[in-house]
Amino acid sequence: MEFTLQKLVGVIILGISMHWLAWRIRIPSIVLFFAAGVMIGPVGGWVDPTEDFGPLLQALIKLAIAIILFEGGLNLRFHELQQSGRAVKQIILLGLPLSWGLGFAACHWVAGLSVPVSVLLSAILVVTGPTVILPLVRHAKLSPRTASVLKWEGIINDPIGVLLAVLVAEILTHGAAQTTESILVHFGLAIAGSVGLGIAGGLFLKFAFEKGHVPEFLKIPMVLCMVISLFGIADLLAEEMGLLAVTVLGITMGNIRMLIFYELRKFKENVTTLLVATVFILLTADLDANHFTNLDWRAVGFIFCILFLVRPLAVGLGTLGSGLKWNETLLLGWIAPRGIVAASVAGLFAPRLIERGYGDAVYLLPLVFGVIVFTVVLHGLSLEWLSRKLELSSDKQEGVVIVGANPWTTELASVLRELDLPVILVDGTWHRLKDARLRGLPIHYGEILSETSEQNMDLAEMGYLLAASENDAYNALVCNAFIHHFGRDRVYQLPFHEKKVEEEKGVQSAHLGRIAFGEEARFEVLMDLFYQGWVFQKSKLTEEHTFDAFAAKLHPPYYLILVTGKGKIAFGLENFSGDPGPGDTVIAFTKLNAPASKNAKKKFSEAKE
C-alpha cells in the first residue's frame, strides 16, 4: 500500500512538472503527458496502473472525468453563441452524425471490422476529448469564435458520444434479452432524468447559496459534493449517464449568475489542471504494448482516413452555410484530438463484446489508442503553428489594456498605437472616452469587471494590463481580477496616493499589480506633469543610438516604458530585467526640450535596484 501511494504521488509530481516544462518550452502540455506516461509505463515499467491500483483505478478516472467535464461546462457561456451559435449547432447536429457515418465506413471497409464493431468504434471516435482540447485551446490562444466552437464541440460531444457508444453496446450485448424499442425507451428516460438532475442541482445550489443556507467556507465543497453525487445518481439510471448530468450541471451554474461563480471557476481550473495531468499520464502508462502487435497496414490506413478524410469532410459538410470563414473551417477540420474518455469507453466495452462472440473487438483498444496517439501528437504540435498561419491566433500577445480614460492615458494609448502595438482604452464613463474616440483609438465603454465586458471584450491580442484610474482601490481590484488571465508579471497599476504606514493597513501585495514607474508616479503627479506640458518621447535603440545617449537628453525625473524587440513591455525601469539594447524601443514621459541629464547609466542602475 505504501509503495502504491508513493507511485501515485510520483505521478502527480510528474504531471505538474510536465505542465511547468510545457509552459517553459512553449509546447502543449498534453504532448508531454503522453510522453511521460509512455516512459514510466510501457517503456520504463515503473508504473502499471491496472496492477498497482486495481479496480480503484477506473473509479478514480471516472470521477476525475466527471469533475473535468463539470469544469468544462462552467466555461460554456451562452453569450458565446451570439458569434458561434449557428456553427456550434451545425457541428453537433450535423457534424456528429456525419462523423459517425463516415467513421463507420472507415472502420468497416478500411480497417476490415465487422458491422457491429464498426458501429461501436465509430461512435466512440465522434468524441473530441475536452481533457485534450481545452489545454490546447488555452495554449494556442485562438480567436474567440474558433475557440468557442472547439470548446462547445468538445464538451457537448463528449457525453453525447459516450451515450451513443453506450446505446450501441447495450443493443449489441442485450439485444437478445430486450427489444431495441425497450432499450431506446429506457435510454431516453435516463437521458431526460440526467438532464433534469443537472438543471435541478444547479438551481438548488443557487437557491441555497443566495438564501444564506450554506456558509461561505462550505460553498465550494458543497459544489464538489453535488458534482460527485449527481454523477453517482445518474449512473444508476444508466451506465455513463453521470457524464451528461455533470456537464448539464456545469452549464447551468455557468449561466445563472451565481455569486460565487468566479471563485468556483478559479478553484475548478486549479483542480482540473491537476486531474488532467494525473489521469492522462496514468492512462498512457496503462498502455499494453501487446495491443499494437496485431495491427497491420489496415490500421495505418484507418488512422489516416480518420485524420485526413473523416474529420475534414464531417466538418466541411456539417458547417456549410454556418457563416464560418474558410480558414476557420480548415482549422476545425484538422483539430479533433481524442483523449481519456474515448480510451476509457473502449476499455469498458471491448471485453464485453469479446465475451459476446465479437472476435474483432480485440482491435477496439489498439485502434482507439492509435487514434489518440496520432491526434494528440499531430494536433497538439500543429495547432499553434497552423492557427497563426491561418490568422486565427495572435503570434505575439503584446497588446495593452489601459483601464481609466484621462488625457494622460489617452496620449499613452496613442503613442503605443504608433508603435503598432494593439491597445484598448477602457472606461465606464462615456465622456472620458471622447478624446480617444476622436483620435480613432480602440475603446471599450463599460465597467471592465462586469459580465458584459467579459462577453464583449476581445483580449486575444492583449498581453498586458495597466490600471491607471484615479481610484487606487479600484486599480487594485482590477489587477486582482485579471492576474489569472494575464499573469502577475504582466499586470500593472499606478502607485497609491499615500504610502502605507503599515502593510496590514493597506491592500495586501498579493492582491496588487506591479507598481508602474515607481512609487512617485502617482495619478495626481502624472496628471499635473501632463498639464505642465510633459510629453511622451519615443526612440528605437541601435548600436549607434544607445540607451545612454537617449537618456542623456532627458530631464529627471522621467518615467520610462520599454518595448523590447520581442514585444515584451515594462512600465518602469525597475520592472525590466536586463539592459535596453538594439532593437528595443524606449518611451519616455518627460519635460519637452529639457536640459540634458548626466550619468544616465547610473540612474538606470539605481532605478532597477
C-alpha positions, 0 to 999 in steps of 0.5 A, a space after each residue: 500500500 505504501 509503495 502504491 501511494 508513493 507511485 501515485 504521488 510520483 505521478 502527480 509530481 510528474 504531471 505538474 512538472 510536465 505542465 511547468 516544462 510545457 509552459 517553459 518550452 512553449 509546447 502543449 502540455 498534453 504532448 508531454 503527458 503522453 510522453 511521460 506516461 509512455 516512459 514510466 509505463 510501457 517503456 520504463 515499467 515503473 508504473 502499471 496502473 491496472 496492477 498497482 491500483 486495481 479496480 480503484 483505478 477506473 473509479 478514480 478516472 471516472 470521477 476525475 472525468 466527471 469533475 473535468 467535464 463539470 469544469 468544462 461546462 462552467 466555461 460554456 457561456 451562452 453569450 458565446 453563441 451570439 458569434 458561434 451559435 449557428 456553427 456550434 449547432 451545425 457541428 453537433 447536429 450535423 457534424 456528429 452524425 456525419 462523423 459517425 457515418 463516415 467513421 463507420 465506413 472507415 472502420 468497416 471497409 478500411 480497417 476490415 471490422 465487422 458491422 457491429 464493431 464498426 458501429 461501436 468504434 465509430 461512435 466512440 471516435 465522434 468524441 473530441 476529448 475536452 481533457 485534450 482540447 481545452 489545454 490546447 485551446 488555452 495554449 494556442 490562444 485562438 480567436 474567440 469564435 474558433 475557440 468557442 466552437 472547439 470548446 462547445 464541440 468538445 464538451 457537448 460531444 463528449 457525453 453525447 458520444 459516450 451515450 451513443 457508444 453506450 446505446 450501441 453496446 447495450 443493443 449489441 450485448 442485450 439485444 437478445 434479452 430486450 427489444 431495441 424499442 425497450 432499450 431506446 425507451 429506457 435510454 431516453 428516460 435516463 437521458 431526460 432524468 440526467 438532464 433534469 438532475 443537472 438543471 435541478 442541482 444547479 438551481 438548488 445550489 443557487 437557491 441555497 447559496 443566495 438564501 444564506 443556507 450554506 456558509 461561505 467556507 462550505 460553498 465550494 465543497 458543497 459544489 464538489 459534493 453535488 458534482 460527485 453525487 449527481 454523477 453517482 445518481 445518474 449512473 444508476 439510471 444508466 451506465 455513463 449517464 453521470 457524464 451528461 448530468 455533470 456537464 448539464 450541471 456545469 452549464 447551468 451554474 455557468 449561466 445563472 449568475 451565481 455569486 460565487 461563480 468566479 471563485 468556483 471557476 478559479 478553484 475548478 481550473 486549479 483542480 482540473 489542471 491537476 486531474 488532467 495531468 494525473 489521469 492522462 499520464 496514468 492512462 498512457 502508462 496503462 498502455 499494453 504494448 501487446 495491443 499494437 502487435 496485431 495491427 497491420 497496414 489496415 490500421 495505418 490506413 484507418 488512422 489516416 482516413 480518420 485524420 485526413 478524410 473523416 474529420 475534414 469532410 464531417 466538418 466541411 459538410 456539417 458547417 456549410 452555410 454556418 457563416 464560418 470563414 474558410 480558414 476557420 473551417 480548415 482549422 476545425 477540420 484538422 483539430 479533433 484530438 481524442 483523449 481519456 474518455 474515448 480510451 476509457 469507453 473502449 476499455 469498458 466495452 471491448 471485453 464485453 463484446 469479446 465475451 459476446 462472440 465479437 472476435 474483432 473487438 480485440 482491435 477496439 483498444 489498439 485502434 482507439 489508442 492509435 487514434 489518440 496517439 496520432 491526434 494528440 501528437 499531430 494536433 497538439 504540435 500543429 495547432 499553434 503553428 497552423 492557427 497563426 498561419 491561418 490568422 486565427 491566433 495572435 503570434 505575439 500577445 503584446 497588446 495593452 489594456 489601459 483601464 481609466 480614460 484621462 488625457 494622460 492615458 489617452 496620449 499613452 494609448 496613442 503613442 503605443 498605437 504608433 508603435 503598432 502595438 494593439 491597445 484598448 482604452 477602457 472606461 465606464 464613463 462615456 465622456 472620458 472616452 471622447 478624446 480617444 474616440 476622436 483620435 480613432 483609438 480602440 475603446 471599450 465603454 463599460 465597467 471592465 469587471 462586469 459580465 458584459 465586458 467579459 462577453 464583449 471584450 476581445 483580449 486575444 491580442 492583449 498581453 498586458 494590463 495597466 490600471 491607471 484610474 484615479 481610484 487606487 482601490 479600484 486599480 487594485 481590484 482590477 489587477 486582482 481580477 485579471 492576474 489569472 488571465 494575464 499573469 502577475 508579471 504582466 499586470 500593472 497599476 499606478 502607485 497609491 496616493 499615500 504610502 502605507 504606514 503599515 502593510 496590514 493597513 493597506 491592500 495586501 501585495 498579493 492582491 496588487 499589480 506591479 507598481 508602474 514607474 515607481 512609487 512617485 508616479 502617482 495619478 495626481 503627479 502624472 496628471 499635473 506633469 501632463 498639464 505642465 506640458 510633459 510629453 511622451 518621447 519615443 526612440 528605437 535603440 541601435 548600436 549607434 543610438 544607445 540607451 545612454 545617449 537617449 537618456 542623456 537628453 532627458 530631464 529627471 525625473 522621467 518615467 520610462 516604458 520599454 518595448 523590447 524587440 520581442 514585444 515584451 513591455 515594462 512600465 518602469 525601469 525597475 520592472 525590466 530585467 536586463 539592459 535596453 539594447 538594439 532593437 528595443 524601443 524606449 518611451 519616455 514621459 518627460 519635460 519637452 526640450 529639457 536640459 540634458 541629464 548626466 550619468 544616465 547609466 547610473 540612474 538606470 542602475 539605481 532605478 532597477 535596484 
